[in-house]
Amino acid sequence: MRIRAIAVNTFREAIRDRVLYSLIFFALLMIGSSALLGTLTIGEQVKVIKDLGLASISIFGLFIAIFVGIGLVYKEIERRTIYTIIAKPIQRYEFLVGKYLGLVLTLLVEVTVMALGFSIFVTLYEGFFDPALLKAILLTLFELMVVTAIAVLFSSFSTPALSGMFTLGCYVIGHLTEDLRNFGAASNNIAAERLTQFLYYLLPNLENFNVRGKVVHQIPVSGEYMAFAILYGLLYLSLLLLVATMIFQSRDFK
C-alpha cells in the first residue's frame, strides 16, 4: 500500500510538469513531419514514416526517462521533504521502488500517447496498421524502463547533472556493447579483450530491445525473442533497483 501511494503521488507530480507535454508535442510533431521526409524518397515513403515514427518514440521517450529520473532523490532533498519521509514508518526501499514505479507509470502513459498518435498517422497514410509495429513499441518501453532504472541508480547518490550525463552515457554505450566486445576480440590484446568482455556483461545490452529495423522491413520477430528481451529487461532493471536501494539505504541525509 505504501509503495502504491508513493507511486501514484510520483505519477501525479510528473504529469503536472509542462516539460513532459512539450516533449510529447515535439514527438508527435516529429512523427507527423516524417510524412514530409517520406516524400523525398521514391517507393520507400511508408518505411521512412514508420522508421522515423518509431525512432521519435524512442528518442523522446529517452528524454522523458532521463528528465523524470535524474531528479528523483535530489528534488526531495532540495524541498527537504526527504527528512519528513524517512522519519515516517516508511522503509527507504519502499520510497525508492514507489518512486520508480511512478516514473514507469508516467512513461507508460507518455509512450501510449505517442504510440496512439503514431498508429493513427500510419493508418491514415497506409490504410492499415501493421500489428508488428507494436512489438517494437513494447520493447522500446522496456528499454526505457531499464534506462529509468539506471537514472534512479545514479540519482540515489549523485546530482541531477551528473546523473543525466551518466545515464545518457550508459544509453549510448548500451547500444555499442557488441561493437565494444568485437573491438576487444580484434585487438589481439588479452587485457583489452577481458576488459571489453567484462564491460559487455556488466553494461546493459540495449540492442536487445531494438527491433525497429526488423519490423519496418517486415522481418519477423519471434515470440521467443520477445520473451527473452522482456525477461532480460526485467532482470536487469531489478538488479539496478537492488543496487540503488542498497546505496540509498546507507546514505546519510543528516
Contacts in CASP RR format, 6 or more apart in sequence:
PFRMAT RR
TARGET T0000
AUTHOR 0000-0000-0000
METHOD contacts of the structure
MODEL  1
MRIRAIAVNTFREAIRDRVLYSLIFFALLMIGSSALLGTLTIGEQVKVIK
DLGLASISIFGLFIAIFVGIGLVYKEIERRTIYTIIAKPIQRYEFLVGKY
LGLVLTLLVEVTVMALGFSIFVTLYEGFFDPALLKAILLTLFELMVVTAI
AVLFSSFSTPALSGMFTLGCYVIGHLTEDLRNFGAASNNIAAERLTQFLY
YLLPNLENFNVRGKVVHQIPVSGEYMAFAILYGLLYLSLLLLVATMIFQS
RDFK
2 90 0 8 1.000
2 94 0 8 1.000
3 94 0 8 1.000
3 97 0 8 1.000
3 98 0 8 1.000
3 101 0 8 1.000
4 98 0 8 1.000
4 101 0 8 1.000
6 90 0 8 1.000
6 94 0 8 1.000
6 95 0 8 1.000
6 98 0 8 1.000
6 99 0 8 1.000
6 101 0 8 1.000
6 102 0 8 1.000
7 98 0 8 1.000
7 99 0 8 1.000
7 101 0 8 1.000
7 102 0 8 1.000
7 105 0 8 1.000
8 102 0 8 1.000
10 98 0 8 1.000
10 99 0 8 1.000
10 101 0 8 1.000
10 102 0 8 1.000
10 103 0 8 1.000
10 105 0 8 1.000
10 106 0 8 1.000
11 102 0 8 1.000
11 103 0 8 1.000
11 105 0 8 1.000
11 106 0 8 1.000
11 109 0 8 1.000
14 20 0 8 1.000
14 68 0 8 1.000
14 102 0 8 1.000
14 103 0 8 1.000
14 106 0 8 1.000
15 106 0 8 1.000
15 109 0 8 1.000
17 68 0 8 1.000
19 67 0 8 1.000
20 64 0 8 1.000
20 67 0 8 1.000
20 68 0 8 1.000
20 106 0 8 1.000
20 110 0 8 1.000
23 60 0 8 1.000
23 61 0 8 1.000
23 63 0 8 1.000
23 64 0 8 1.000
23 67 0 8 1.000
23 110 0 8 1.000
24 60 0 8 1.000
24 110 0 8 1.000
24 113 0 8 1.000
24 114 0 8 1.000
26 60 0 8 1.000
27 56 0 8 1.000
27 57 0 8 1.000
27 59 0 8 1.000
27 60 0 8 1.000
27 61 0 8 1.000
27 114 0 8 1.000
28 114 0 8 1.000
28 117 0 8 1.000
30 52 0 8 1.000
30 53 0 8 1.000
30 56 0 8 1.000
30 60 0 8 1.000
31 52 0 8 1.000
31 53 0 8 1.000
31 56 0 8 1.000
31 57 0 8 1.000
31 114 0 8 1.000
31 117 0 8 1.000
31 118 0 8 1.000
31 121 0 8 1.000
32 121 0 8 1.000
33 52 0 8 1.000
34 48 0 8 1.000
34 49 0 8 1.000
34 51 0 8 1.000
34 52 0 8 1.000
34 53 0 8 1.000
34 56 0 8 1.000
35 45 0 8 1.000
35 49 0 8 1.000
35 121 0 8 1.000
35 125 0 8 1.000
37 48 0 8 1.000
37 52 0 8 1.000
38 44 0 8 1.000
38 45 0 8 1.000
38 48 0 8 1.000
38 49 0 8 1.000
39 45 0 8 1.000
41 48 0 8 1.000
45 125 0 8 1.000
46 122 0 8 1.000
46 125 0 8 1.000
46 126 0 8 1.000
47 216 0 8 1.000
47 217 0 8 1.000
49 121 0 8 1.000
49 122 0 8 1.000
49 125 0 8 1.000
50 122 0 8 1.000
50 130 0 8 1.000
50 133 0 8 1.000
50 215 0 8 1.000
50 216 0 8 1.000
51 212 0 8 1.000
51 213 0 8 1.000
51 216 0 8 1.000
53 118 0 8 1.000
54 118 0 8 1.000
54 133 0 8 1.000
54 136 0 8 1.000
54 137 0 8 1.000
54 140 0 8 1.000
54 212 0 8 1.000
54 215 0 8 1.000
54 216 0 8 1.000
55 212 0 8 1.000
56 114 0 8 1.000
56 118 0 8 1.000
57 111 0 8 1.000
57 114 0 8 1.000
57 115 0 8 1.000
57 118 0 8 1.000
57 137 0 8 1.000
57 140 0 8 1.000
58 140 0 8 1.000
58 143 0 8 1.000
58 144 0 8 1.000
58 212 0 8 1.000
60 114 0 8 1.000
61 107 0 8 1.000
61 110 0 8 1.000
61 111 0 8 1.000
61 114 0 8 1.000
61 140 0 8 1.000
61 144 0 8 1.000
62 144 0 8 1.000
62 147 0 8 1.000
62 171 0 8 1.000
64 106 0 8 1.000
64 107 0 8 1.000
64 110 0 8 1.000
64 144 0 8 1.000
65 103 0 8 1.000
65 107 0 8 1.000
65 144 0 8 1.000
65 147 0 8 1.000
65 148 0 8 1.000
65 151 0 8 1.000
66 147 0 8 1.000
66 151 0 8 1.000
66 164 0 8 1.000
66 167 0 8 1.000
66 168 0 8 1.000
68 103 0 8 1.000
68 106 0 8 1.000
68 107 0 8 1.000
68 148 0 8 1.000
68 151 0 8 1.000
69 103 0 8 1.000
69 148 0 8 1.000
69 151 0 8 1.000
69 152 0 8 1.000
69 155 0 8 1.000
69 163 0 8 1.000
69 167 0 8 1.000
70 151 0 8 1.000
70 154 0 8 1.000
70 155 0 8 1.000
70 160 0 8 1.000
70 163 0 8 1.000
70 164 0 8 1.000
70 167 0 8 1.000
71 155 0 8 1.000
71 160 0 8 1.000
71 163 0 8 1.000
72 96 0 8 1.000
72 99 0 8 1.000
72 100 0 8 1.000
72 103 0 8 1.000
72 151 0 8 1.000
72 152 0 8 1.000
72 155 0 8 1.000
72 156 0 8 1.000
73 82 0 8 1.000
73 155 0 8 1.000
73 156 0 8 1.000
73 248 0 8 1.000
74 155 0 8 1.000
74 159 0 8 1.000
74 160 0 8 1.000
74 163 0 8 1.000
76 82 0 8 1.000
76 85 0 8 1.000
77 253 0 8 1.000
82 253 0 8 1.000
83 253 0 8 1.000
85 95 0 8 1.000
86 92 0 8 1.000
86 95 0 8 1.000
86 253 0 8 1.000
92 245 0 8 1.000
92 248 0 8 1.000
92 249 0 8 1.000
93 245 0 8 1.000
93 248 0 8 1.000
93 249 0 8 1.000
95 248 0 8 1.000
96 152 0 8 1.000
96 156 0 8 1.000
96 241 0 8 1.000
96 244 0 8 1.000
96 245 0 8 1.000
96 248 0 8 1.000
97 241 0 8 1.000
97 245 0 8 1.000
99 152 0 8 1.000
100 148 0 8 1.000
100 149 0 8 1.000
100 152 0 8 1.000
100 241 0 8 1.000
103 148 0 8 1.000
103 152 0 8 1.000
104 145 0 8 1.000
104 148 0 8 1.000
107 141 0 8 1.000
107 144 0 8 1.000
107 145 0 8 1.000
107 148 0 8 1.000
108 141 0 8 1.000
111 137 0 8 1.000
111 140 0 8 1.000
111 141 0 8 1.000
111 144 0 8 1.000
115 134 0 8 1.000
115 137 0 8 1.000
118 133 0 8 1.000
118 137 0 8 1.000
119 129 0 8 1.000
119 133 0 8 1.000
122 129 0 8 1.000
122 130 0 8 1.000
122 133 0 8 1.000
123 129 0 8 1.000
130 215 0 8 1.000
130 218 0 8 1.000
132 215 0 8 1.000
132 218 0 8 1.000
132 220 0 8 1.000
132 221 0 8 1.000
133 215 0 8 1.000
135 211 0 8 1.000
135 215 0 8 1.000
135 221 0 8 1.000
135 226 0 8 1.000
136 211 0 8 1.000
136 212 0 8 1.000
136 213 0 8 1.000
136 214 0 8 1.000
136 215 0 8 1.000
136 216 0 8 1.000
136 221 0 8 1.000
138 226 0 8 1.000
138 230 0 8 1.000
139 208 0 8 1.000
139 209 0 8 1.000
139 210 0 8 1.000
139 211 0 8 1.000
139 226 0 8 1.000
139 229 0 8 1.000
139 230 0 8 1.000
140 209 0 8 1.000
140 212 0 8 1.000
142 209 0 8 1.000
142 229 0 8 1.000
142 230 0 8 1.000
142 233 0 8 1.000
142 234 0 8 1.000
143 206 0 8 1.000
143 209 0 8 1.000
143 210 0 8 1.000
145 233 0 8 1.000
145 237 0 8 1.000
146 204 0 8 1.000
146 206 0 8 1.000
146 209 0 8 1.000
146 233 0 8 1.000
146 236 0 8 1.000
146 237 0 8 1.000
146 240 0 8 1.000
147 167 0 8 1.000
147 170 0 8 1.000
147 171 0 8 1.000
147 206 0 8 1.000
148 237 0 8 1.000
149 236 0 8 1.000
149 237 0 8 1.000
149 240 0 8 1.000
149 241 0 8 1.000
149 244 0 8 1.000
150 166 0 8 1.000
150 167 0 8 1.000
150 170 0 8 1.000
150 171 0 8 1.000
150 204 0 8 1.000
150 240 0 8 1.000
151 163 0 8 1.000
151 164 0 8 1.000
151 167 0 8 1.000
152 240 0 8 1.000
152 241 0 8 1.000
152 244 0 8 1.000
153 240 0 8 1.000
153 241 0 8 1.000
153 243 0 8 1.000
153 244 0 8 1.000
153 247 0 8 1.000
154 162 0 8 1.000
154 163 0 8 1.000
154 164 0 8 1.000
154 166 0 8 1.000
154 167 0 8 1.000
155 163 0 8 1.000
156 244 0 8 1.000
156 245 0 8 1.000
156 247 0 8 1.000
156 248 0 8 1.000
156 251 0 8 1.000
157 247 0 8 1.000
157 248 0 8 1.000
157 251 0 8 1.000
158 166 0 8 1.000
170 203 0 8 1.000
170 204 0 8 1.000
171 206 0 8 1.000
173 180 0 8 1.000
173 199 0 8 1.000
173 203 0 8 1.000
174 203 0 8 1.000
174 204 0 8 1.000
174 205 0 8 1.000
174 206 0 8 1.000
174 207 0 8 1.000
175 206 0 8 1.000
175 207 0 8 1.000
175 210 0 8 1.000
177 199 0 8 1.000
177 200 0 8 1.000
177 203 0 8 1.000
177 204 0 8 1.000
177 205 0 8 1.000
177 206 0 8 1.000
177 207 0 8 1.000
178 200 0 8 1.000
178 205 0 8 1.000
178 207 0 8 1.000
180 196 0 8 1.000
180 199 0 8 1.000
180 200 0 8 1.000
181 196 0 8 1.000
181 197 0 8 1.000
181 199 0 8 1.000
181 200 0 8 1.000
183 196 0 8 1.000
184 192 0 8 1.000
184 193 0 8 1.000
184 195 0 8 1.000
184 196 0 8 1.000
184 197 0 8 1.000
185 193 0 8 1.000
185 196 0 8 1.000
187 193 0 8 1.000
187 196 0 8 1.000
204 233 0 8 1.000
204 236 0 8 1.000
205 232 0 8 1.000
208 228 0 8 1.000
208 229 0 8 1.000
208 232 0 8 1.000
208 233 0 8 1.000
209 229 0 8 1.000
209 233 0 8 1.000
211 221 0 8 1.000
211 225 0 8 1.000
211 229 0 8 1.000
213 219 0 8 1.000
214 220 0 8 1.000
214 221 0 8 1.000
215 221 0 8 1.000
END
